[in-house]
Amino acid sequence: MSTFKAYFLEGLDHILDINGYDHILFVLALAAIYLMRDWRKVLILITAFTIGHSITLALSTLDYVKINPELIEFLIPVTIFITAFANLFKKERDLKSSGNMQLNYIFALLFGLIHGLGFSNYLKAILGKNSSIVMELLAFNVGLEVGQIIIVLVFLVLSFIFIDIFGMKRRDWVLIVSSAIAGIAVTIMMETKFW
């Protein structure tokens, strides 16, 4: 098996693994305010997250950045909570106006930096002492991106079913999904507090 394929599959498996549900929750919190017809915006959003976490993933894996892993494990659910909590204050008219959803792009990029630090411990463990890791980093990030797209696609299909087929109000959908995600994030924060 080629190196690219092996690391691509590692990235894909890592994001789709139910044990990595914290990253899945963040992606869902980002996507909660979008509908199936917004798929282009969601793709840009997910790519912004990938860019953010790719930067710190590379810097940390190459040992340019070193931050307490326990702090990162705590900050990841904080990012999930902030993103989901912000969704709770979006009014119906805000959901229909793309200008009011720009905050999620900022969250995706900035909070992606924190998530990248979380991914780096996993990637360091599988890389070992490789001297050249450019191809491995690229493949791993592409795998993560594809996995995130799969997660968001499934979520958008669910939102289509509930909103467009069953007639649930979009605002109610966002409130239910975001409240559940925020609640889970608080639980994770309590479990991962590092002080």
Salt bridges, closest charged atoms under 4 A:
ASP22 OD1 - HIS23 NE2 3.86
ASP38 OD1 - LYS41 NZ 3.95
ASP38 OD2 - ARG170 NH2 3.56
ASP63 OD1 - LYS124 NZ 3.25
